[in-house]
Amino acid sequence: MKKKKYNIYIVSSNYYKNISLKQIEFATKKLNELFGKDFLNIVIHNIDGSLELPFFVDYVLSKKKNVDGIITLGCLVRGKTNHFENIAKIISEKLLELSIKYKKPITSAVVAVNKAADIRERTNGGKKDRAIEASNALYQLISSMEKV
């Protein structure tokens, strides 16, 4: 990695605030480990819902030219309708489109689960924690981009 200050944005859906706070904690900790605290500027934005993530990411990328990467955080829990599947699909497709449009790495730790009890394993700071996985993926993408 280059010895520069990396500007990483975290955009977090706060619909499940207790979960999003843990995701922010684990993502920032991992990013600091990977990039080094002296080479990292983390900007955190909290929004209300997960469906709004792609809009806000687009807004950030259209306004800020010094973004090195973005991590999105949030949680979707299946309900009694197909709303869950629609939202999960829209979010992932739109984030990928934005990543390609702006040529910026965007990783997602928006966790989609069938029931609230399933969220613990993916947000507990362990091996399967999505915020940590998304942080690792972002670091690898930025590192690989620098080698091109």
Steps between C-alpha positions, in 0.01 A plus 500: 500500500607854432592713797215746467190594693207289379153649517254224582131569540272281706130538424289324757129429514380558856169317474640246748716744696652249743622294204627795298702630795677163529559492124655848509721398794629183332544662157699796635716273715582274203562794265743653751683166525523463121584855392664627818347780707749757369398427140124496540222755510164338571183699440181346640150586381192352663172480314164355597440211262685249285312581180642852521861377498551510120359854475726629776807323361427657160463839667832468684685390186348783295605763759834372631788438261746367757315179593723192490226254592165451668362234734125473544356353817154388602265216571193359329274254682248296302139588567176347379513654150749495212611853589816353656615334174424810296698730726798265529519460121460870425767603750764257375431571131505879543817499709676294233379740230632797698835334557538449126363845409742688727789250480506491880498189718177462694458202729187399682442366847125523468404176667179330388364239739186292535448581866652745745676222695708422188669840507731431794749282314539758223544800734698372799856585395576135423609312187169551317446865592385682185644839600843342540463311172397820321799685650738227384344503153531879475865490602574228244323691224688824571828310526438323170397823328829661603692221325333553163 
